[in-house]
Amino acid sequence: MKIVAIATPQGQSARLGLRYRESSMSKPGLNGRHRNKNDVISSKHGDILVRTLRKIYGQGFAAGYPETAKLSEVLFHLNERSASQLRRDQETDHLEHKISQALK
């Protein structure tokens, strides 16, 4: 929630009211948290092929990229849905297990 105020001609602040701002996962915070998470994923799993990740997340994962592309090549260009799936699984320590299962 964000309170917005403006200066009036008399130099006083006037409360305009509340504006709700929707949080967007596609926009990282000021400290670049999403980029940092992507860097961790890339360093740990950058050699994984898109083909393997499509076995986990479906054929829509990394849409527009060849199945032979490495994750490190496409990670910073993924759409929000694909990127958020990876970040969620990395944060919950499920990504490595899912990858090992897909490679069997």
N, C-alpha and C positions, 0 to 999 in steps of 0.2 A: 504494500500500500504506500502511496506516495502523496504527501501533502504539497500542494502547489500554492505558492504565494507570489504576488506581484507588488511592485511599489506603486502606490497611488500618487497622483500629482502633488499631494502634500508631503510626500516622502515617507508615508506610513505603509506598513505591510498590510495587505488585505488577504484574508483567507478566502481562496476561491472554492475550496471543497476538496473532496478526495477523488483521486484518479487511480484506477486500478491498472496496474501494469502486469501483463501476462509474462511470466517467466518463459524464456525460450531456451531450450537445450542447444539450439544451433548457435547461440551466441555465448562464447565462453566469458567467464568473469574477468575482471581486470587483471588478475594474476595469471591468466592463460591456462586455467585448470584443464580444459578439454584438450588443449594442445599437449600439455604434460602427460595426460593419460594416453594420448595417441602415441607419444614418444615411447612410453613404457611398453605399450602393445607392440609397436614396431620393433623395438630392441629385443623383445622376447619371442615374437612370433612373425617377424618380418619375412621370413623365408617361406611361409605357408602360402600355398597357391590358392587363388580365388576358387578354383574347382573344389578344393577341400572345404572351404568356408561355405560354399553353396550347398554342400551335403548337410551342413549344420543348419543354416539359416534360410535355405530355399533358393530357387533360381533367380529371385529378384535381388539377391545380395550383390553389391558392386555392379549394378546394371550398367551396361555399356562398356565394360572392361572384359578382355578375353579371359577365359578360364585358366590360361597359363601365366597370367600376370601374378606377381608376388604381392603379398599384402603390403609390404613396405613401399611398393610402387603406387598403390592406389589409396592407401589409408587416408591421406590428407585431402583426398578428392571425393571421398564417399559422401553419399547423401546422408541426411540426419538419421534416417531409420537404420541404415546399415551400421553407421558409426555408433549409434546409441546401443545397438545390440552387442557390439564388441565391448564397449565400455562397461556395460552392465555385467557381462559375463566375466570380464577381467576383475572388476571390483568385488564380485562375489566368489572369486577364485574357481569359477566353473569353466573358463575358457580353455585352459590346458587339458582338462579332462575331455571336453567336447572334441577338441582337435584330435587327441589320441584315439578316441572312439571312431572318428570319421576316417582316420588313416588305416584302420584295421580292415 
